[in-house]
């Protein structure tokens, strides 16, 4: 089945480099999405913001999953939305708890197969 996702672009660099890097990253994400039955319904940008803003964006994306607007988020790499491996798992868990999936082009689906008792 088709997965509707928000693409989250997160690149590093100064304002002049950001636009070029985001275009490349979006192309990378779109190529993966096209071959994995993922439809990108919205694109969000980190721009030159810090981790606090990334966390706020992530909470908004999680709400959109929970409300059924999208099925998940797609990113180029898990560290695009996280500052540590523990943070990656917490965010993947939040998306899973909201009923969605977090997909990384570099790492695949970041799933947590946990059975509730």
N, C-alpha and C positions, 0 to 999 in steps of 0.2 A: 504493500500500500504506500501511497504517496505521503511524505512527511513535509508538513508546512513549517518552515523555520525562519527565524530572524537571523540574518548574517550580522555578526559583530566584528567590525574592523578595528584592529588595535595595532598600530605601528608606532615605532619610536623614531624620533628625529625632530628637527626644527620645523617651523611652519612651512617653509619652502619645500622641504622634502616629503612632508606628510601626504600631500595630495597624490604625488607620483607613487609612493609606496602603497597607499590605500587602493589605487587603481590596480596595481599588480596583485595585491592581496585579494581583492574582490574577484579578479579573473581566476585566481587559484581556487578560491572557494566555489565559484560558479562551475568550474570544470568538474570538481569533485561532486557537487550537488547534481549536476546533469547525469552523471554516471551512477548515482546512487538513489535515484527516485526522490530527490529532495527539491522542493520548490521554495525559493527564497521569496517571502512575502513582505519583508521589511528589512531595511539596512540601518544599523545604528553605528555611530562612529565614536571612537575614543577621542579623536583629534589629538590635542597636545595636553590632555587632562591627566591628572594623577590617579593613583589607585583608589582613593576615596570616591572619586567620580565614577570610576569603573564599577565599583561596588554598588553605587546608586543605580547605574544603568542596569546592572545585573538583576537587582531587585525588581526593577520595572519589567524586565524581560521575563522573570519568574512569574510575576503577576499576570502577564499576558498569556503564559502557558496555563496557569491555573484557571484563568477565565475562559480558556478555550479558543482564544484568537489564533494561537499557533500551537504546533505540536512540540516545538523545541527550539534550540538555538544551534547555529553552526558557526564555528570559529576556525581559524587557520591552525592554531596550536593552543593547547590548554593553558599555557602561561599567558595567553592574550588577555585572559580575564582574572588571572590569579597571581599572587606573589609568592606562593609556595605550593608544594605538592599537597599538603594538608588542605590548603585553601581550594585547590582543584577538586578534591574529593567532597568537601563541604558544598561547593557550588553544584557539582554533579548530583549530589544527594538532594539538594533543594529542588533542582529541576525534576528529578525522579519523583520526589514527594508531591510536586505540583502536577504530576501525571505526564511529564514530558521526557524528552531525551536531549542530551547534550552531545553534539557531534563535533569532533575535531578532525580536520583534514589530515593532519599528521598522525593522529593516534586512533582514529576511528570513533565508534560510539563509546562514550564514557558512561557505561552502564553499571548499575549496582543491583545485582540480582539478590535481593533480600526478600525472604519469605516472611510475611507477617503471621504471627500465631493467633 
